[in-house]
Amino acid sequence: MSRSPSFSLKPDQPISQIDPQSLRKWVVAFCTIRFDLEQGQLIEDCFPPGSLTQEEELEIAFSSFPDSVSQHHNRSTIHDCIFFFRVRRRPPKSSDCGNQLSPKPVHNNSDSNSISRYLYGFVFNRQRHDERLKRGGEQKSVVILSHSPYSGVFKPLLQIMGPLYFDIGNKALEHIATYVSMWPSPVPGNLMELPIGNATLKVNLPPAHSLASEGGISLDESTSSMAPFLPNNQSVPQGLFHDADIFGIYRGLLLQLWLLWELLLIGEPILIIAPTPPQCCEAVAALVSLIAPLLCSVDFRPYFTIHDPDFAPLNSLQEGQVFPPMVLGVTNLFFLKSLRNIPHIVSVGSPSLNSSRLSLAPRASTGRMSARPEGIGIRNLSLKKLSPSNLLNAVKLRREGPLCLMTEHKEAIWSTYNATTKPDTSILNRLIDAGMSPRVEESMSVVNNEILRRHFLELTTNFLAPFGPYFRATTPSEGSSPFVDPPPLPTFNSDEFLGSLYARGPGKFLAKRMRYNWLDLYRRFLKGQNFKPWFQRRRAVAEQEQQRLWRQARMKTDILQFISKMSELEIVDSFNAIERYLLAEMQSGKANADHAAVCLKLKGDLEAVFNVLPKDMQQSLLLNPQREALLQGSHDRTNITDCPLVQVAIISSTSPR
């Protein structure tokens, strides 16, 4: 892996031009880490300095190298690979709180991930073998740390930054940081053009609904972009890791993709073991991408090591204790013994692969009744699944258990879970045999990934469709008042939902693809890790959308025509309602043209309603000095757009209801 000859840096820019806040919207820090024979992993440089606590530095250093006892054996002179990890962000100690560059919450929609509980590390690792050196070689890693899982951004950036570092040293970190700090703020779900030197990265960011939102619901999230509605443009990412190579990494286990989809959907713990960090990362990322557009709330670790602080509690689980819902990608075979309580184990990849780009050459595959695609042979998978040799291999693997991987790596799945969803043979038959040519392999893999991703997107969307009525925003009916509070969304009760779903069935799409026990899958989903966060977030967005629709209806209402047939009491009620919405709008703290227009409209409506009331009622209303100031301010049209007419302390409780 080498830097493109066409890439070059622009003239040096002063480091003082780097804005830490702008940089932090994309990157927490850039690090270089060296493996020292006597002291172990050491962080040589971290830019900006002081971005990490000592505990985080240690954890990141251990996560940035291939495991010492992994199955990867490569003796080439120089070996480069790219992988990524995800670690829990530890709260800084009091001594770190005063650090200028320590992570701070930024209350901005585009930077909502800055308070994420997790940190992503994207690694460019170089192993240089030289028999003249101690232990026959040396290792170094260049790491990009971010709160955001933007693999489509940081992997290409590493392909530039990694080789650049080994060309010019630590200055590469400062150069790259300068360019990144000048990038526009990330806009989830949008195509971003990000200049870096004389090159430009063009990347579709994952949508807002697929990102963690510890900072609350972003105003940028809309109902049109969230499940259970099938998106109009399916080529745009609908979840995390849209660039993951599903076909390449799971090529030997294609018939088991539907089983894996179910396991992650309901939040089952899964251990994914592969020979190398790039392969286990790809497998975890591809699995997470299968359940798009569902928000993945299961804790997933693309590359997990025994040095992770979360390993100790997992290792201490006693037999019979429930393993927490996690997806762990590992290369160390020690996990097969230490994590015996994990119920589902997946083995993928090939020890012969020696780069971050996965080879798609045919390879043996056995497992939980899985097939062996020789040159793919997709159309014969269903027949090969039942072949005597495969049945014997499956029985043998099940009897031996996953510990057989200690002697020989095999692609397989060990699980006692009986999947409800049947493999879709029509999808498998559409996959293209890439043959042996690497160039053809790469292009055909793109096509196959698109086929698989579209299918699972449609499968997940149809599975979530029955929840649609609970997210359906309403608008005021014709002739009704838009100044009353919108009706609440339908209340969700799991038993009622399951009963109603059983009565009407799963729908045509799922009925053809699921077995008789399809309702059990919904029951498991409701109890799993993914349902509650997705449902609550989806409800919050739907409520937000409903508020927007009713606000829009108030803007379109002809107030004089609306109150022309009202009684005096109803007109007073309308006056109080308009006043309440006006005060809420003015106290919202917004400052844009839309906000000014709403204030202008509501002030005009308030004045119009006031003017049709009898004089004695007007005098009664004006006894409230705050309301009097509000009505007097409505005559001053020159200042209305700034809405400074009422102090923030004014509250609607002073208005008669």
Disulfide bonds with the S-S distance in Angstrom:
none
